[in-house]
């Protein structure tokens, strides 16, 4: 494998496909590797150009391979797709990645550091929590409306509904429905606390 100049890696959860060529474009390696053996494989390779598609775990593996001295380039999958020559499978995908990474007109995506990835996780977590809060709030309003209980749109109106749910003497809400709605209120409150915590820890907030 001393002649390997470019390697395409088709990433997966547990089994990875690699396709390597030499400086003349001749195929010198085709191999399936388990997750545990991927780094050991690249440790034995001469330092070379490595191409991968942007997907879950791509930034992690890029950082690991760069730590071994390899030059890593990430590419959007839609830019790699035209280079797939045969029926789509792991081997043909790795081959397409290997070819695409050498193209002078290819557009690459920068590898994110752990710190940059952490900020991205923060923003995406906030987005998920915001969506969940909205969904739960809409569900609570819809369920109470089935018992003839409505309130104005907005925080004050929602707080009125929460008060109704907490009032066990309010006979408009059956006990079973009240217990379920109380769980939704608790879930929404937990999401609100987590959302506020995320905002306080965001360096860009």
C-alpha positions as CSV (number, residue, x, y, z in Angstrom):
1,X,0.0,0.0,0.0
2,X,3.0,2.3,-0.3
3,X,1.7,3.5,-3.6
4,X,-1.6,4.8,-2.3
5,X,-2.1,8.5,-3.2
6,X,-5.8,9.0,-2.9
7,X,-8.4,7.2,-0.8
8,X,-12.2,7.4,-0.9
9,X,-14.0,6.4,2.2
10,X,-17.7,5.5,2.2
11,X,-18.7,6.1,5.9
12,X,-21.2,4.0,7.8
13,X,-22.1,3.1,11.3
14,X,-20.1,-0.1,11.6
15,X,-18.5,-1.2,8.3
16,X,-16.6,1.2,6.0
17,X,-15.6,0.7,2.4
18,X,-12.3,2.2,1.2
19,X,-11.1,2.6,-2.4
20,X,-7.5,3.7,-3.0
21,X,-5.6,4.6,-6.2
22,X,-1.9,5.4,-6.9
23,X,-0.5,8.6,-8.5
24,X,-1.3,7.2,-12.0
25,X,-5.0,6.5,-11.1
26,X,-4.6,2.7,-10.8
27,X,-6.6,1.0,-8.2
28,X,-4.4,-0.4,-5.4
29,X,-6.8,-1.1,-2.6
30,X,-10.4,-2.1,-2.2
31,X,-11.4,-3.1,1.2
32,X,-14.2,-3.3,3.8
33,X,-13.2,-2.3,7.3
34,X,-14.9,-2.5,10.6
35,X,-15.1,0.7,12.7
36,X,-12.5,-0.6,15.0
37,X,-10.0,-1.2,12.2
38,X,-10.4,2.0,10.2
39,X,-7.8,4.1,12.1
40,X,-5.3,1.2,12.2
41,X,-5.6,0.9,8.4
42,X,-4.8,4.6,7.9
43,X,-2.0,4.6,10.4
44,X,-0.2,2.1,8.1
45,X,-0.8,4.2,4.9
46,X,1.6,6.8,3.6
47,X,0.1,10.3,4.1
48,X,-2.4,10.8,1.3
49,X,-5.5,12.6,0.2
50,X,-8.7,11.2,1.7
51,X,-12.1,12.0,0.4
52,X,-15.4,11.5,2.3
53,X,-19.0,12.7,2.0
54,X,-20.5,15.0,4.5
55,X,-22.7,12.9,6.8
56,X,-23.1,12.0,10.4
57,X,-19.6,11.3,11.9
58,X,-17.8,12.8,8.9
59,X,-16.3,15.6,10.9
60,X,-15.1,13.2,13.6
61,X,-13.4,10.9,11.2
62,X,-11.9,13.8,9.3
63,X,-10.3,15.1,12.5
64,X,-9.0,11.7,13.4
65,X,-7.4,11.1,10.0
66,X,-6.0,14.6,9.9
67,X,-4.4,13.8,13.3
68,X,-2.6,11.0,11.5
69,X,-1.2,13.4,9.0
70,X,-3.6,12.8,6.1
71,X,-5.2,15.5,4.0
72,X,-8.9,15.2,4.3
73,X,-11.6,16.7,2.1
74,X,-15.3,16.6,2.7
75,X,-17.8,16.8,-0.1
76,X,-21.6,17.1,-0.2
77,X,-23.2,13.8,-1.4
78,X,-25.0,15.5,-4.3
79,X,-21.7,16.6,-5.8
80,X,-20.3,13.0,-5.6
81,X,-23.4,11.3,-7.0
82,X,-22.5,12.0,-10.7
83,X,-19.3,10.1,-10.3
84,X,-21.0,6.8,-9.4
85,X,-20.4,4.6,-12.5
86,X,-22.1,1.4,-11.5
87,X,-25.2,0.3,-9.5
88,X,-25.1,2.1,-6.2
89,X,-23.4,0.1,-3.4
90,X,-20.7,0.7,-0.8
91,X,-17.9,-0.2,-3.2
92,X,-19.1,2.0,-6.1
93,X,-19.8,4.9,-3.6
94,X,-16.2,4.7,-2.3
95,X,-14.8,4.6,-5.8
96,X,-16.9,7.7,-6.8
97,X,-15.7,9.5,-3.7
98,X,-12.1,8.7,-4.6
99,X,-12.6,10.1,-8.1
100,X,-14.6,13.1,-7.0
101,X,-12.1,14.3,-4.5
102,X,-9.4,14.7,-7.2
103,X,-11.5,16.9,-9.5
104,X,-10.2,20.5,-9.7
105,X,-13.7,22.0,-9.8
106,X,-15.1,20.0,-6.8
107,X,-16.5,22.1,-4.0
108,X,-15.4,21.1,-0.5
109,X,-16.9,21.6,3.0
110,X,-14.6,22.7,5.8
111,X,-13.9,20.3,8.6
112,X,-15.4,21.5,11.8
113,X,-13.4,21.5,15.0
114,X,-14.8,20.0,18.2
115,X,-15.6,23.5,19.4
116,X,-17.4,24.4,16.2
117,X,-19.3,21.2,16.4
118,X,-20.3,21.9,19.9
119,X,-21.8,25.3,18.9
120,X,-23.7,23.6,16.1
121,X,-25.1,21.0,18.6
122,X,-26.2,23.8,20.8
123,X,-28.1,25.6,18.1
124,X,-29.7,22.4,16.9
125,X,-30.7,21.4,20.4
126,X,-32.3,24.8,20.9
127,X,-34.3,24.3,17.6
128,X,-35.5,20.9,18.7
129,X,-36.6,22.2,22.1
130,X,-38.4,25.1,20.6
131,X,-40.3,22.8,18.2
132,X,-41.2,20.5,21.1
133,X,-42.5,23.3,23.2
134,X,-44.6,24.6,20.4
135,X,-46.0,21.1,19.6
136,X,-46.8,20.4,23.3
137,X,-48.4,23.8,23.7
138,X,-50.6,23.2,20.7
139,X,-51.5,19.8,21.9
140,X,-52.6,21.1,25.3
141,X,-54.8,23.8,23.7
142,X,-56.3,21.2,21.4
143,X,-57.1,18.7,24.1
144,X,-58.7,21.3,26.4
145,X,-60.7,22.7,23.6
146,X,-62.4,19.3,23.4
147,X,-63.7,20.0,26.9
148,X,-64.9,23.5,25.9
149,X,-61.9,25.2,27.5
150,X,-60.1,27.8,25.4
151,X,-57.8,30.7,26.1
152,X,-56.3,33.6,24.0
153,X,-53.1,33.0,22.0
154,X,-49.9,33.9,23.8
155,X,-48.2,33.2,27.1
156,X,-50.9,34.7,29.3
157,X,-53.6,32.6,27.7
158,X,-51.5,29.4,28.0
159,X,-50.9,30.1,31.7
160,X,-54.6,30.2,32.2
161,X,-54.9,26.8,30.7
162,X,-52.1,25.5,33.0
163,X,-54.0,26.9,36.0
164,X,-57.1,25.0,34.9
165,X,-55.1,21.7,34.6
166,X,-53.6,22.2,38.0
167,X,-57.0,22.9,39.6
168,X,-58.4,19.5,40.6
169,X,-61.7,21.1,41.7
170,X,-62.4,22.1,38.1
171,X,-64.8,19.4,37.1
172,X,-64.7,20.3,33.4
173,X,-61.5,18.2,33.0
174,X,-61.9,14.5,33.8
175,X,-59.2,13.0,36.1
176,X,-57.6,10.8,33.4
177,X,-57.3,13.8,31.0
178,X,-56.0,16.0,33.7
179,X,-53.2,13.5,34.6
180,X,-52.2,13.3,30.9
181,X,-52.3,17.1,30.5
182,X,-50.3,17.6,33.6
183,X,-47.5,15.4,32.2
184,X,-47.5,17.5,29.0
185,X,-47.2,20.7,31.1
186,X,-44.3,19.2,33.1
187,X,-42.6,18.2,29.8
188,X,-43.0,21.6,28.4
189,X,-41.7,23.3,31.5
190,X,-38.6,21.0,31.4
191,X,-38.1,22.0,27.8
192,X,-38.4,25.7,28.7
193,X,-35.8,25.3,31.5
194,X,-33.4,23.5,29.2
195,X,-34.0,26.1,26.4
196,X,-33.1,28.9,28.9
197,X,-30.0,27.0,30.0
198,X,-28.9,26.6,26.4
199,X,-29.3,30.4,25.8
200,X,-27.3,31.3,28.8
201,X,-24.4,29.0,27.7
202,X,-24.4,30.1,24.1
203,X,-21.4,32.4,23.5
204,X,-23.1,33.9,20.5
205,X,-26.5,34.5,22.2
